[in-house]
Amino acid sequence: MEIITDLKIIQLHAIEKENVNDQFISFLKGQPADEIDHQVHGLSAGMTLQIDCTQCGNCCRSLMIQVNEQEITQLSVRLNMSEETFTDQYVEKGMGAQMIMNTIPCHFLEDNKCLVYEDRFSGCREFPALHLPQVTSRLFTIFMHYGRCPIIYNVMEALKERLNFNSAEVVLSDH
């Protein structure tokens, strides 16, 4: 399988394959969850070695990043500023206790690299989250980022291939 990293092509494919991906999501939900986890985790580990996130940085340019008090404390210390100054400068408080970075792209992105990488937010550490368990319970979120992240796109396309997924067969078996 050819690895595609061009975001314009990935975004175009995401639109073109929307119906197929909806069928694939339904198909995956019918598979043993532990087997899908195993397949996705393996594909993700391999894909992560082949795709350099610093050549893309699209997640940092397009995602809303949620932060917590501990992360604010950690980064304010790193940046040698008070928590209040950090919060005033970088954080927006939403309903309840929710806090998010106040700009997209992220303040800490420069030349597709994170300026605070060692202390980056937990959401950034986890993304694209294909290494986490219970993939089939997170398919909505995964496919929400399918057109945004080359790793997710290529892992899901490789998974279709590995599972011999054929949307035409799925449609035919539904009738």
Summary of the structure (lengths in Angstrom):
residues: 175
radius of gyration: 18.3
end to end distance: 30.8
largest distance: 62.9
contacts: 465
relative contact order: 0.21
helix: 59%
strand: 7%
